[in-house]
Amino acid sequence: MNFYGIEIDELLYKHFLEFLSDSEIDTLFRSITTPPPRYYIRVNTRRTTPHELIKRLNSRGLVAYRDEHFHDAIWLPVEGPFKIPPARKIVVVDKKAAESIMLGADLYAPAIVKTDRVLKGDEVNIVSDNGVVVAFGSAVVDSDEALRTRRGLYIKVEKSLYRTPKLRNLPEYDGGLFYSQSLPAIAVGHVARRFARLDAADLNAAPGGKATHLAQSGLRVVAVDRSQPKIARLKNEISRLKLDFFIDVVMHDSRYLDRDFPRLKTSIALVDPPCSDIGVRPKIYHRVTYSAVKNLARYQIQFLKTALKIAPFVIYSTCTLTYLENEGVVMRAGGEVVDAELNIGAPGWGCPSCRRFLPHIHNTPGFFIALLKSPRREP
């Protein structure tokens, strides 16, 4: 079944029908193909204040606002959709790049799937690999050079479907004054701060948003991920935010932390495991099956069960919307679900103490948060 490019099989559709009506499913998936109206960043309060960062952004011609819920969250408006001017030449890019370019990012050579013969200065349309035109721009190098080197900037985007503020070229970004992070992900950090004493473990730490959020609050964090590329990205973010002192990075399969590091105990643990990503927006297209979701849920519960062995409180979060990967995992993990005390989002499906962020209702990415108390240790 296809909803605006979001493809799910019949079994997964029936799964959603247990909790949503036909029209709600349609509205939900349509919302996923567009970005939220607000682009959020989290202020690194170790380096600056929200007031000072807003002042600096305003001085650069950017409009920024304080969030109504969290003191360290700032948002900037997302504009669009816009009409894309036609061009004679086309460059096809992969899905991941298209979803960034549709928000205003430039096109770099590694993302090219195929390209017309393009000379420096030529106008082109950038098209996703399923045929959606996402932007108009001009080539900064010839296509021959871009294909030969597979490095560097290829197309400077001049008009995209949507426009988000370009923040990564600012000195405030280089200086580690903020971290781009969705509102629900920022919420995780605030739940964690209330229940943590001195330390925390993040079992799925890359790229570093939640670990660095706790670190800027003064907690010692053990940040774990399993692959070298993820660890490299994590370390880069920690260094950029100047939070190295507070975070110990460990490359390991965190499903086995209790076995391989039996002395590791922290006051809270975070689990944000690989998921079906249905809540991430915007999407050019997405394909997922009920079978894949079931397999992911079996994988996710392994992380959660381990976390409950090393900490008295665990926050489980995902950027997906299925019951199987969210409430279904939480109910099978063995911990006691307690109220996360968030006044945003909606109650979980059959789990009133859990929190769901639904794109078509809350205008955020799709997200899930649950706070669990371990039966093994007292807080």
C-alpha positions in Angstrom: 0.0 0.0 0.0 1.3 3.4 -1.0 0.6 6.6 0.9 2.3 9.6 -0.8 5.5 7.5 -1.4 5.3 5.8 2.0 4.9 2.1 1.2 3.8 -0.5 3.8 2.5 -4.0 3.3 -1.0 -5.1 4.2 0.0 -6.6 7.5 1.6 -3.4 8.7 -1.4 -1.4 7.5 -3.7 -3.7 9.6 -1.3 -3.1 12.5 -1.8 0.7 12.3 -5.6 0.1 11.9 -5.6 -1.3 15.4 -4.9 2.3 16.7 -5.8 4.7 13.9 -8.7 5.1 11.4 -8.2 5.0 7.6 -8.3 8.7 7.4 -5.9 9.2 10.3 -3.4 6.8 8.6 -3.7 8.8 5.4 -3.1 12.1 7.2 -0.2 10.7 9.2 1.7 9.5 6.2 1.0 12.6 4.2 2.5 14.7 7.0 5.7 12.6 7.0 6.5 13.7 3.5 6.8 17.4 4.6 9.1 18.9 7.2 7.9 20.2 10.6 7.2 24.0 10.5 9.9 24.6 13.2 13.6 23.7 12.9 14.9 23.2 16.4 18.4 23.6 17.9 19.5 22.9 21.4 21.6 25.6 23.1 24.9 24.3 24.5 24.4 26.0 27.9 28.1 25.2 28.8 29.1 27.7 26.1 26.4 30.3 26.0 22.8 31.2 27.0 19.6 31.0 24.9 19.3 34.8 25.0 22.8 35.4 23.8 22.5 32.8 21.0 19.3 34.3 19.8 20.9 37.7 19.8 23.8 36.4 17.7 21.6 34.6 15.3 19.4 37.8 14.9 22.6 39.8 14.1 23.2 37.4 11.2 19.7 38.0 9.8 18.1 34.9 11.2 14.8 34.8 13.1 14.9 32.6 16.1 12.5 32.0 19.0 12.6 30.5 22.5 10.6 27.2 22.8 7.6 27.3 25.1 8.5 24.1 26.9 12.3 23.8 27.3 14.7 26.5 28.3 17.5 25.3 26.1 15.5 24.8 23.0 15.4 27.4 20.2 13.5 27.2 16.9 13.6 28.8 13.5 10.8 28.9 10.9 10.8 26.4 8.0 9.5 28.1 4.8 7.8 26.5 1.8 6.7 24.6 -0.2 8.1 26.6 -3.1 7.7 26.1 -6.9 11.0 24.8 -8.4 12.0 26.6 -11.6 12.6 24.2 -14.6 16.0 23.6 -16.0 17.2 21.8 -19.1 19.7 19.5 -17.3 19.1 17.0 -14.5 21.2 15.5 -11.7 19.7 12.4 -9.9 20.7 11.9 -6.3 20.1 9.3 -3.7 17.2 9.3 -1.2 19.2 10.6 1.8 20.7 13.5 -0.1 17.4 14.4 -1.7 15.8 14.7 1.7 18.4 17.2 2.8 18.5 19.1 -0.5 14.7 19.6 -0.4 15.3 21.6 2.7 18.0 23.8 1.1 21.2 21.8 1.5 23.7 22.0 -1.4 24.6 18.9 -3.5 27.9 17.3 -3.0 29.5 14.8 -5.5 29.2 11.6 -3.4 25.4 11.8 -3.6 25.2 11.6 -7.4 23.3 8.7 -8.8 23.6 9.9 -12.4 24.0 13.3 -14.1 23.5 14.9 -17.5 26.7 16.4 -19.0 27.0 19.6 -17.0 29.4 22.5 -17.3 30.4 24.9 -14.6 27.7 27.5 -14.3 24.9 25.4 -15.9 21.5 25.5 -14.3 20.2 22.1 -13.3 17.2 20.5 -11.5 18.1 18.1 -8.7 15.9 15.0 -8.7 15.5 12.2 -6.3 16.1 8.7 -7.5 12.3 8.1 -7.6 11.7 11.2 -9.8 10.7 14.0 -7.4 12.2 17.4 -8.3 13.6 18.7 -5.0 15.7 21.8 -6.0 17.1 24.1 -8.7 20.7 25.2 -8.7 23.9 26.0 -10.5 27.0 23.8 -11.0 30.2 24.9 -9.4 32.3 22.3 -11.3 31.9 20.3 -14.5 30.1 17.0 -14.2 33.2 15.2 -15.4 35.2 16.5 -12.5 32.5 15.7 -10.0 32.2 12.1 -11.2 36.0 11.7 -11.4 36.8 12.9 -7.9 33.5 12.1 -6.1 34.4 14.8 -3.7 33.4 18.4 -2.9 30.5 20.7 -3.8 28.9 20.0 -7.2 25.6 22.0 -7.3 24.9 25.2 -5.3 21.2 25.1 -4.5 19.3 28.3 -5.3 15.7 27.2 -4.8 14.5 24.2 -2.9 11.1 22.8 -2.1 11.5 24.0 1.5 14.0 26.4 3.1 15.5 25.8 6.5 18.2 28.1 7.9 21.7 27.2 6.9 23.5 27.0 10.3 26.5 24.9 9.7 28.5 27.6 8.1 28.1 29.9 11.1 30.9 30.6 13.6 28.4 29.7 16.3 28.2 26.2 14.9 32.0 25.8 14.7 32.2 27.2 18.2 29.9 24.5 19.5 27.2 26.9 20.8 24.3 24.6 19.6 23.3 21.2 18.4 20.6 20.6 15.8 18.0 18.4 17.5 14.3 17.7 17.2 11.9 18.8 20.0 11.1 15.3 21.1 14.7 14.3 21.3 15.4 17.4 23.4 12.6 16.2 25.7 14.5 13.0 26.3 17.3 14.9 27.8 15.0 16.8 30.2 13.4 13.6 31.4 16.9 12.1 32.0 18.1 15.1 33.9 15.3 14.7 36.4 16.1 11.1 37.2 19.9 11.1 36.9 22.2 11.9 39.9 25.7 12.0 38.7 26.1 9.8 35.7 24.4 8.1 32.7 25.0 5.6 30.0 23.8 6.1 26.4 23.7 2.7 24.7 23.0 4.0 21.2 25.0 7.3 21.5 25.9 8.3 17.9 25.6 11.0 16.6 25.6 12.4 20.1 22.6 14.5 20.7 21.3 12.9 23.9 24.7 12.2 25.4 25.9 15.7 24.9 22.7 17.1 26.3 23.3 15.3 29.6 27.0 16.2 29.5 26.2 19.9 29.2 24.1 19.5 32.4 27.2 18.3 34.2 26.6 14.5 34.2 29.3 12.0 33.5 28.2 10.0 30.5 29.4 6.7 29.1 28.6 6.9 25.4 28.5 3.6 23.6 28.1 2.6 19.9 29.2 -0.3 17.9 30.9 0.9 14.7 34.0 3.0 13.9 32.1 5.5 11.6 29.5 6.1 14.3 32.2 6.5 17.0 34.1 8.9 14.8 31.0 11.1 14.2 30.2 10.9 17.9 33.7 12.1 18.9 33.6 14.9 16.4 30.4 16.2 17.9 31.7 15.9 21.5 34.8 17.8 20.5 32.9 20.5 18.6 30.7 21.1 21.7 33.7 21.2 24.0 32.3 18.4 26.2 35.1 15.9 26.1 35.7 16.1 29.9 32.2 14.8 30.6 31.9 11.9 28.2 33.8 8.6 27.9 33.3 7.0 24.5 33.2 3.2 24.2 33.0 1.2 20.9 31.1 -1.9 21.8 27.9 -3.8 21.1 25.9 -2.4 24.0 23.5 -5.4 24.1 26.3 -7.1 26.0 27.5 -4.3 28.3 26.3 -6.1 31.4 28.2 -9.2 30.5 31.4 -7.5 29.2 31.5 -4.6 31.7 29.9 -6.1 34.9 31.0 -3.2 37.1 29.3 -0.6 34.9 26.4 0.9 36.9 24.9 4.4 36.2 21.9 6.3 37.6 20.1 6.4 34.3 20.5 4.7 30.9 19.3 5.8 27.5 18.2 3.4 24.7 17.4 4.8 21.3 18.0 1.7 19.1 17.8 1.2 15.3 14.2 1.4 14.2 12.0 1.5 11.1 12.4 5.4 11.1 8.7 6.0 10.1 8.6 9.2 12.2 11.6 10.9 10.5 10.5 13.7 8.3 10.6 14.9 5.6 10.6 11.7 3.5 10.9 11.5 -0.3 9.8 7.9 0.0 10.0 5.0 2.5 9.4 1.3 2.4 8.8 -0.9 5.4 7.1 -4.3 6.0 5.5 -5.9 9.0 8.2 -8.6 9.0 11.0 -6.0 9.2 9.3 -4.2 12.1 9.0 -7.5 14.0 12.7 -8.2 13.5 13.6 -4.7 14.6 11.5 -5.1 17.8 13.3 -8.3 18.7 16.6 -6.4 18.3 15.4 -3.4 20.2 14.4 -5.3 23.3 17.9 -6.7 23.7 19.2 -3.2 24.3 16.4 -2.3 26.7 16.8 -5.5 28.8 20.6 -4.8 29.1 20.0 -1.2 30.1 17.6 -2.3 32.9 20.5 -4.3 34.3 22.9 -1.4 34.6 20.6 1.4 35.7 17.6 1.9 38.0 15.9 4.1 35.4 16.0 3.7 31.6 14.6 6.0 29.0 13.5 4.2 25.8 12.9 6.3 22.7 12.5 5.8 19.0 11.8 7.9 15.9 9.2 5.5 14.6 5.5 5.0 15.1 4.6 1.3 15.2 3.2 -0.2 18.4 5.5 -3.2 18.0 8.7 -1.2 18.2 7.4 1.1 21.0 4.8 0.1 23.5 5.2 -3.5 22.4 8.9 -3.5 23.3 8.4 -1.6 26.6 5.7 -4.0 27.8 8.0 -7.0 27.1 11.2 -5.6 28.7 10.4 -6.4 32.3 10.6 -2.9 33.8 7.9 -0.8 35.4 6.7 2.0 33.2 6.6 5.2 35.2 5.3 8.7 34.3 7.9 10.7 32.3 6.2 13.9 33.5 6.1 15.5 30.1 3.4 18.0 29.3 3.8 17.7 25.5 3.0 14.9 23.2 0.1 12.4 23.8 -0.3 9.2 25.9 1.0 6.0 24.3 -1.2 3.4 22.7 -2.4 1.3 25.7 0.4 2.9 27.8 -0.8 6.1 29.4 2.5 6.9 31.0 4.4 6.7 27.7 4.5 9.7 25.3 3.9 9.7 21.6 4.6 12.6 19.2 2.4 12.3 16.1 3.4 14.3 13.1 -0.1 15.0 11.9 -1.2 16.2 15.4 1.9 17.7 17.1 3.7 19.1 14.0 6.9 17.4 15.1 8.8 14.3 13.9 7.1 11.1 14.9 8.7 10.0 18.2 8.1 7.8 21.2 9.4 8.1 24.8 9.0 5.8 27.8 10.6 5.9 31.2 11.1 2.5 32.9 12.1 1.6 36.4 14.3 -1.4 36.8 13.0 -4.3 39.0 16.6 -5.2 39.8 17.9 -2.1 41.6 16.4 0.6 43.8 16.9 4.2 42.6 
